[in-house]
C-alpha cells in the first residue's frame, strides 16, 4: 500500500516528540546529547546548523534503530533566533 509524503511526515512526527529550543539547550548543557540535523545539504550550507550538530539521519530512523530518547527540535530558524549556538558555514566544527 502506497504511503503519501504527508502520511510519512505524520508518522515521523507522532514517533518523535517535539521540544523547544530552551529544552534542547538544557539537554545539550547537561551533556551526552547528540543533535542531528536532517535538512538537506544546500540548506545547511546556506544557514549553518546547531553548534556541534551532525547532518545525517532522521529522527524516525533513529527511533526505528532502537534509540529511546529522540526529540524534534523543530525549525532551525527558531533555534537560531532564540539564541542557540550556531556553526556558520565555513567555520571550524562544521
C-alpha positions in Angstrom: 0.0 0.0 0.0 1.4 3.4 -1.1 2.2 5.9 1.6 2.0 9.6 0.9 4.6 12.1 2.0 2.0 13.7 4.3 1.4 10.3 5.9 5.1 9.6 6.3 5.6 13.1 8.0 2.6 12.4 10.3 4.1 9.1 11.3 7.5 10.6 11.9 6.1 13.5 14.0 4.0 11.0 16.0 7.1 8.9 16.8 9.5 11.7 17.7 8.4 14.2 20.5 8.8 17.9 19.7 10.8 20.0 22.2 11.5 23.7 22.4 14.9 25.4 21.8 15.1 26.1 25.5 14.6 22.4 26.3 17.2 21.5 23.7 19.7 24.0 25.2 19.1 22.5 28.6 19.7 18.9 27.3 22.9 20.0 25.4 24.2 21.7 28.6 23.8 18.5 30.6 26.0 16.7 28.1 25.6 13.3 26.4 23.3 14.8 23.8 23.7 14.4 20.0 21.9 16.9 17.8 21.1 15.5 14.3 20.2 18.0 11.6 18.1 16.3 8.9 17.9 19.3 6.5 19.4 18.9 3.0 23.0 19.9 2.5 22.3 23.1 0.5 20.0 24.4 3.3 22.7 23.7 5.9 25.3 25.3 3.7 23.2 28.4 3.4 22.2 28.9 7.1 24.6 26.9 9.2 23.4 24.3 11.9 23.0 23.9 15.6 26.6 24.1 17.0 28.1 20.6 17.1 25.1 19.0 15.2 25.7 16.1 12.8 23.8 16.5 9.5 22.7 12.9 8.5 19.7 10.8 9.7 16.1 11.4 10.5 14.6 11.1 14.0 12.2 8.3 12.9 15.1 6.2 11.6 16.9 6.6 14.9 13.7 5.5 16.8 13.4 2.5 14.4 17.1 1.7 15.2 16.2 1.4 18.9 17.3 4.8 20.2 14.9 5.7 23.1 15.4 9.4 23.6 14.9 11.1 20.3 13.3 14.6 20.0 12.3 17.0 17.3 13.8 20.5 18.0 11.6 22.0 15.2 12.7 24.7 12.9 16.4 25.7 12.8 15.2 29.3 12.5 13.6 29.1 15.9 16.8 27.8 17.4 18.9 30.5 15.9 16.5 33.3 16.7 16.2 32.0 20.2 19.9 32.5 20.9 21.0 28.9 20.3 24.7 28.4 19.3 25.1 28.0 15.5 28.0 26.7 13.4 28.1 29.1 10.5 29.0 27.8 7.0 32.8 27.7 6.6 33.5 27.9 10.4 35.5 25.3 12.3 33.4 22.5 13.7 31.1 22.5 10.6 
